[in-house]
Amino acid sequence: MQINGFNKTTLLDYPGHVACTVFTGGCNFCCPFCQNGDLVLHAGQLPQIPEEEIFQVLRKRQGILTGICVTGGEPTLQPDLDIFLSRVKELGYLVKLDSNGYRPEVLESLCGRKLVDYIAMDIKSSPENYTKTIGLPALDMGRIRASVDFIRSCGLPYEFRTTVVKELHSARDFISIGEWLKGCEAYFLQSYAESDGVICKQFSAYEKPELEEFIRILKPYIDNVNLRGVD
């Protein structure tokens, strides 16, 4: 598996667990506000971390770590993701998978084989404005909807989350998202943050009161909707 980043300890990436995080290279989207631009645009030029280095840490830290978060990039593009996750599960770890949801068949296969314990799916925007946020001229929105429907019905803990960008998201988008995700288990809004890794450095963040107004808009549709990473 193409692994281009490894965080040995995180208290944030897997809710309720002390975990590590593996970053896979490559993505089928090119979201201009993405914080991991190198993983999307230049993954082939980045140093690769051998899988065995990951498993050495997992074996050594059994009893300290309880989970692993696999993120990217887009992990479902990795052809041997299932083999990697099988080895992780053999060591007794819980697995959180981050995904953009564009390969619902992979999510279904991994969950059917009990290789995933928690799913976090990025909701890029309202269905009508999705292409504006993914950096591509077109997409099959049916694949995104299929992943959302599967995640909601699969029986695993899950969350949906949206990185909110002032130039790309409006109140109307969150009304539409609320109608789409109505009654879902958990939905988080994450404020856009400028960093060296952002693909296009032309965006800005909403102020906290503005984000709280989006939460107010969403509350009639989703009980468990909250801000994340906002002071």
C-alpha positions, 0 to 999 in steps of 0.5 A, a space after each residue: 500500500 502506498 503510505 506517505 505519512 504516519 502519525 504515531 499517536 493522535 487523540 483527535 483522529 479517532 473519536 474516543 480512542 488513542 490511535 495512530 494515523 496512516 496517510 495514503 497517497 493519491 486521490 480521485 478528487 482535487 478539492 482546491 481547499 484540501 490541506 494535504 495537497 502533496 498527497 493529492 498532487 505529488 504522491 509519487 514524488 513523496 517518500 514512501 513508508 514501508 508497511 512493516 514500519 507501521 506494523 512494528 509500531 502497532 505491535 510495540 504499542 499494543 495496549 497503548 493504542 486502541 485504533 488506527 485511522 486510515 486517511 489520505 488522499 483517498 484510501 479506497 484507491 489502494 488496491 491492497 487496502 483490504 490486505 493491510 486492514 486484515 493485518 491490522 485487525 489481526 492485531 486487535 485494533 479498531 479501524 477508522 476509515 476516512 473516505 470521500 465516498 466515491 467508491 461505494 463498492 469498496 466501502 461495502 466490501 470492506 465493511 462486509 468483511 468486518 475490516 472497518 469499525 468506524 467510517 468518516 465520509 466527507 460531504 463536500 457540499 450540497 448535491 447541486 454544488 458538489 463539482 464546484 468543491 472537488 476540482 473536477 468538471 463533472 462527477 457521478 453524484 449517484 456514487 456519492 449518494 450510494 455511499 451515504 445511503 450505505 453508511 447510514 444503513 450499515 450498522 457501524 458508527 459513522 460521521 459525515 463532515 464538511 470543511 466550510 469555505 467562505 467562497 464555496 459554501 452558503 446557507 442555501 448549501 446547508 439547507 440542502 445538505 440538511 434535507 439530504 442527510 436528515 436524521 443522520 447519526 452525526 455531522 460535523 462542520 470544520 472551518 477551513 484553515 490556511 496552511 502550506 499544504 493547501 492546493 489553492 491558497 485563495 480561500 478564507 474561513 467564516 467567523 465562528 458566529 457565522 458557522 454557528 448560524 449554519 449549525 442553527 440551520 442544520 439543527 431542524 434536520 440533524 440532532 447531532 450536528 456540531 462544530 469541530 476544531 473551532 475555538 
